[in-house]
Amino acid sequence: MLPEDREADAIFQNERSNRMIYNAQRKIAVLIEIGAANMVENTINKLISFQIAKYQRAIRQIKQELKPFEEKYLMTSEECYKRFNDGELGDVRETGFCFYQVF
């Protein structure tokens, strides 16, 4: 993808996100107006909890996938990431290893 295409795509995605946010805010305002504030709050809290649990599962899965590399190279992902960024490990990378920053 060309840089200008990436920029246009980013602008499109940003506009789409803004429309979604605006529409959600309007719907929430209507629900609050008709006395459903508690339902809105409970629903949002459940959605947030669901997303947090989803990300926590993903983090556990990634950590499991990194374990064999940590054992093979006798260093933690954190140490590998730091050493890689400091230029101590050269340009060769194992897929998935040394990318602790995603956490």
C-alpha positions as CSV (number, residue, x, y, z in Angstrom):
1,M,0.0,0.0,0.0
2,L,1.3,3.4,-1.0
3,P,1.8,6.0,1.8
4,E,-0.9,8.3,0.3
5,D,-3.3,5.3,0.3
6,R,-2.5,4.6,3.9
7,E,-3.1,8.2,4.8
8,A,-6.5,8.2,2.9
9,D,-7.4,4.9,4.6
10,A,-6.5,6.4,8.0
11,I,-8.7,9.5,7.4
12,F,-11.6,7.3,6.3
13,Q,-11.3,5.1,9.4
14,N,-11.1,8.2,11.6
15,E,-14.2,9.7,10.0
16,R,-16.0,6.3,10.3
17,S,-15.0,6.1,14.0
18,N,-16.2,9.7,14.6
19,R,-19.6,8.9,13.1
20,M,-19.9,5.8,15.2
21,I,-19.1,7.7,18.4
22,Y,-21.6,10.4,17.5
23,N,-24.3,7.9,16.8
24,A,-23.6,6.0,20.0
25,Q,-23.7,9.3,22.0
26,R,-27.1,10.2,20.5
27,K,-28.5,6.8,21.4
28,I,-27.2,7.0,24.9
29,A,-28.6,10.4,25.4
30,V,-32.1,9.2,24.3
31,L,-31.9,6.2,26.7
32,I,-30.9,8.6,29.5
33,E,-33.8,10.9,28.6
34,I,-36.3,8.1,28.9
35,G,-35.0,7.1,32.4
36,A,-32.7,4.2,31.4
37,A,-29.5,5.7,32.8
38,N,-28.9,2.8,35.2
39,M,-29.4,0.3,32.3
40,V,-26.9,2.3,30.2
41,E,-24.3,2.4,33.0
42,N,-24.7,-1.3,33.7
43,T,-24.4,-2.2,30.0
44,I,-21.3,-0.1,29.5
45,N,-19.7,-1.6,32.6
46,K,-20.4,-5.1,31.3
47,L,-19.0,-4.3,27.9
48,I,-15.8,-2.8,29.5
49,S,-15.4,-5.9,31.7
50,F,-15.9,-8.2,28.7
51,Q,-13.2,-6.3,26.7
52,I,-10.8,-6.4,29.6
53,A,-11.3,-10.1,30.0
54,K,-10.7,-10.6,26.3
55,Y,-7.5,-8.7,26.3
56,Q,-6.3,-10.5,29.5
57,R,-6.9,-13.9,27.7
58,A,-5.0,-12.6,24.7
59,I,-2.0,-11.5,26.8
60,R,-2.0,-15.0,28.6
61,Q,-2.0,-16.7,25.1
62,I,0.9,-14.5,23.9
63,K,2.9,-15.2,27.0
64,Q,2.4,-18.9,26.5
65,E,3.6,-18.6,22.9
66,L,6.7,-16.7,24.0
67,K,7.7,-19.2,26.6
68,P,9.5,-21.6,24.1
69,F,11.6,-18.7,22.8
70,E,12.4,-17.5,26.3
71,E,13.6,-21.0,27.2
72,K,15.5,-21.4,24.0
73,Y,17.4,-18.2,24.3
74,L,17.6,-18.1,28.1
75,M,16.1,-14.6,28.5
76,T,12.8,-13.0,29.1
77,S,10.8,-11.3,26.4
78,E,11.4,-8.0,28.3
79,E,15.2,-8.6,28.2
80,C,15.1,-9.6,24.5
81,Y,13.1,-6.5,23.6
82,K,15.5,-4.2,25.4
83,R,18.6,-5.9,23.9
84,F,17.1,-5.9,20.4
85,N,16.3,-2.2,20.6
86,D,19.8,-1.5,22.0
87,G,21.2,-3.2,18.9
88,E,22.8,-6.1,20.9
89,L,21.0,-8.9,19.0
90,G,21.6,-7.8,15.4
91,D,18.9,-7.8,12.7
92,V,17.9,-11.5,13.0
93,R,14.6,-11.9,14.8
94,E,12.6,-15.0,15.7
95,T,8.9,-14.5,14.8
96,G,7.1,-13.2,17.8
97,F,10.1,-12.9,20.1
98,C,11.5,-9.6,21.3
99,F,8.2,-7.8,20.8
100,Y,7.4,-7.3,24.5
101,Q,6.1,-3.8,23.7
102,V,2.7,-5.2,22.6
103,F,1.9,-5.9,26.3
